[in-house]
């Protein structure tokens, strides 16, 4: 059985969530009325996973999450409002170590919650199986106990990066899902503002969150980061985030290579679809002008298309199991034999620089 700690200041929400997860059949549920109560229960309950409301009086969800990740790290799924403020807070939570999030029902919660029950249960079930990195906020955890220590660095999982023989213009295609926002922080934050290839990113996320993600990354990075809403020419020194609940395509308009938002394909389960992004790019550019990066996420989205890209001579990077919150997507690419190299997330930017920048 999965031990779940539900943290919410609403008695109604605690009752509803308890009923939902108890009915699922594979959960034992304990509840906490606020952040302070949850922290006091951590040692006794030893939860496999926590659901945590973002907006709570007193100690809010972010403050509680911060202390959970320092005192007793475990998978946490945030319940977040579908607003611009809620999106920003959720992305802050992901940076603090939350594994995933789900939009919190609005209005008459008891009437709306039925619509999100399947996604909620599956995300919490998947989160419970997620491995929390041993190095996640290690410095703060040890300092809280005895004093500072240097974090452990993971080792590169494969050999040296082949050097390119030309400066042809190309595009970097990035796919990620669960655990993706903090991985993108690391990837884009280490790239220079004059990185010569545009970077096009399919991150599985609701439409109300991708704009906030782009704005957050734009502030953190030397690159210019924007959300793709219409037809957008691809420029060096820029990263383009696909709008949630839609697909992201690379296309050609006259002599320009562009990114464009498209209605979600019914043939693909997750959106923006990484497979569809890579397939579209291969339709307008040679494989030698494309580099694929597949990072943390449930399932296998992107693995088939990046395997095909690799087979055609493109360069592909899979995030290693050492750092991926969920090694589903990159692991599927590795299993297919479609990864040119496997790298910890904190080495992917350096790998891209070595491959692209001459």
SVG drawing of the C-alpha trace seen along z (x, -y; Angstrom):
<svg xmlns="http://www.w3.org/2000/svg" viewBox="-21 -38 57 40">
<polyline fill="none" stroke="black" stroke-width="0.4" points="0.0,0.0 1.1,-3.6 1.3,-5.8 -0.1,-9.2 -0.1,-12.4 -2.7,-14.9 -2.0,-18.4 -4.8,-21.0 -6.4,-23.6 -9.9,-22.8 -11.7,-20.1 -13.9,-19.5 -10.9,-19.0 -9.2,-16.7 -12.4,-14.6 -12.8,-14.5 -9.1,-13.5 -9.3,-10.9 -12.4,-9.3 -10.8,-9.5 -7.5,-7.8 -9.1,-5.3 -11.5,-4.3 -8.5,-3.8 -7.6,-0.7 -3.8,-1.0 -3.5,-4.0 -3.6,-4.4 -4.3,-8.1 -3.4,-10.4 -4.3,-14.1 -2.8,-17.2 -4.7,-20.5 -1.8,-22.9 2.0,-23.0 3.1,-23.0 0.9,-20.0 2.3,-18.2 5.9,-18.8 5.2,-17.5 3.8,-14.3 6.6,-13.5 8.7,-11.3 5.7,-9.3 3.9,-8.9 7.0,-8.4 4.8,-9.0 5.7,-7.5 4.1,-10.6 2.5,-13.9 -0.2,-16.1 0.3,-19.7 -2.0,-22.6 -0.1,-25.7 -2.3,-28.3 -2.7,-27.8 -2.8,-30.3 0.2,-30.5 2.8,-28.3 2.0,-28.1 2.6,-25.2 6.0,-26.5 7.3,-27.0 6.1,-23.6 7.6,-22.0 10.9,-23.7 11.1,-22.1 9.9,-18.7 12.8,-18.6 15.3,-19.5 13.9,-17.4 12.7,-14.3 12.8,-14.4 9.9,-12.5 7.8,-12.9 5.4,-15.8 2.6,-16.7 1.3,-20.2 -2.4,-21.2 -2.3,-24.5 -4.8,-27.2 -5.2,-27.6 -4.2,-31.2 -1.1,-33.2 -0.2,-33.6 -0.8,-29.9 1.3,-29.0 4.2,-31.1 4.0,-29.5 3.8,-26.0 7.0,-26.6 8.7,-27.9 7.5,-24.6 9.1,-22.6 12.4,-24.4 12.2,-23.6 11.8,-19.9 8.2,-19.1 7.8,-16.1 4.6,-17.2 1.5,-19.3 -2.2,-19.1 -4.6,-22.0 -6.9,-22.4 -10.6,-22.4 -12.4,-25.8 -15.8,-26.8 -18.0,-24.1 -15.1,-21.8 -17.2,-18.7 -18.8,-19.1 -15.7,-19.8 -13.3,-17.3 -14.7,-14.3 -13.2,-15.7 -9.7,-15.6 -9.9,-12.3 -8.2,-10.0 -5.3,-12.4 -4.9,-13.1 -4.8,-9.5 -2.4,-8.5 -0.1,-11.4 0.1,-10.7 0.6,-7.0 3.4,-7.8 5.0,-10.3 5.1,-7.7 7.3,-5.6 9.6,-8.5 13.2,-8.4 14.2,-11.6 17.8,-12.4 20.2,-11.8 21.9,-15.2 18.6,-17.2 19.3,-20.2 22.0,-18.1 23.9,-21.2 20.8,-22.6 19.9,-19.2 23.3,-18.6 23.6,-22.2 20.3,-21.8 21.9,-18.9 25.5,-19.7 27.1,-22.1 27.9,-22.7 29.1,-20.0 29.8,-20.1 27.2,-18.3 28.1,-15.1 28.5,-15.4 27.3,-12.6 29.7,-11.1 29.2,-11.3 27.5,-8.2 29.2,-7.9 32.3,-9.0 33.4,-12.3 31.2,-14.5 32.1,-14.3 33.1,-17.7 31.2,-19.2 33.0,-19.7 30.9,-22.7 28.9,-25.7 25.7,-24.9 22.6,-26.5 20.5,-24.0 17.9,-23.6 18.0,-22.0 14.8,-20.1 14.1,-19.5 11.4,-17.2 10.5,-16.8 7.6,-16.1 7.4,-15.3 10.3,-17.1 11.0,-19.1 10.9,-22.7 13.9,-22.4 15.7,-20.4 15.1,-23.3 16.4,-25.7 19.7,-23.8 19.9,-23.3 19.0,-26.8 20.7,-28.5 24.1,-27.2 23.9,-28.2 25.3,-31.5 23.1,-34.3 24.7,-34.0 24.2,-30.2 24.0,-29.9 21.2,-27.4 17.6,-28.2 16.1,-25.8 12.6,-24.5 11.0,-22.9 8.0,-20.6 7.3,-20.5 4.1,-18.6 2.1,-21.2 -1.4,-22.9 -1.9,-26.0 -2.2,-28.3 1.3,-27.3 3.6,-27.5 3.5,-31.3 4.7,-31.5 7.4,-28.9 8.7,-31.0 8.7,-34.2 10.5,-32.5 13.2,-31.0 13.6,-34.3 14.5,-35.9 16.9,-33.1 18.8,-32.7 21.1,-34.6 18.9,-33.3 15.7,-35.0 12.9,-32.7 9.4,-33.0 6.2,-31.0 5.1,-30.2 1.6,-31.4 1.6,-32.1 4.1,-31.6 7.5,-32.6 10.8,-32.8 13.5,-30.8 16.5,-33.0 19.9,-32.2 20.1,-33.0 16.5,-32.2 14.5,-29.3 10.9,-28.7 8.4,-27.0 5.4,-25.3 2.1,-26.4 0.4,-23.8 -2.7,-21.8 -1.4,-22.3 1.3,-20.9 4.5,-22.6 5.8,-22.3 8.9,-23.4 8.0,-24.5 9.4,-26.6 7.9,-29.9 9.6,-31.2 13.3,-31.0 12.7,-31.2 12.5,-28.3 9.7,-28.9 8.0,-27.4 4.2,-27.3 1.5,-26.2 -1.0,-23.6 -4.1,-22.0 -3.2,-18.8 -3.0,-15.7 -5.4,-12.9 -2.7,-10.4 -0.5,-11.6 -1.3,-11.2 0.7,-14.1 0.9,-17.7 2.9,-19.5 4.0,-16.2 7.7,-15.7 7.4,-13.0 5.3,-15.4 7.8,-18.2 10.8,-16.1 8.9,-14.6 8.0,-18.1 11.6,-19.3 12.9,-16.3 10.5,-17.3 12.1,-20.6 15.8,-20.2 18.4,-17.6 19.2,-15.3 22.7,-16.8 21.1,-20.2 19.1,-18.8 20.1,-17.9 17.5,-16.2 17.6,-16.4 15.2,-14.1 15.0,-14.7 12.9,-13.6 9.3,-12.4 6.8,-9.6 6.1,-7.4 8.0,-7.4 7.0,-10.5 9.9,-11.6 11.8,-8.3 10.6,-6.9 11.1,-10.2 14.5,-10.9 15.5,-7.3 14.6,-8.0 16.6,-11.2 19.6,-9.3 19.2,-6.7 19.3,-9.5 22.5,-10.9 21.2,-13.5 22.8,-13.9 20.7,-12.9 21.2,-13.4 19.3,-11.4 19.3,-12.6 20.9,-9.9 19.0,-7.9 21.2,-9.5 19.5,-12.9 16.2,-12.3 13.2,-12.7 11.6,-10.0 13.7,-8.1 10.7,-7.1 11.2,-9.2 15.0,-9.3 15.2,-5.7 12.9,-4.7 15.3,-6.4 18.3,-4.6 16.5,-1.3 15.8,-1.8 19.5,-2.5 18.7,-6.0 20.9,-8.1 24.2,-9.4 25.2,-10.0 23.7,-9.9 24.4,-12.8 23.5,-14.0 21.3,-17.0 24.0,-19.4 26.3,-18.3 23.8,-18.6 24.5,-22.3 28.2,-21.7 27.6,-18.8 25.5,-21.0 28.2,-23.7 30.9,-21.2 28.8,-19.9 27.3,-23.1 29.7,-25.9 32.9,-25.9"/>
</svg>
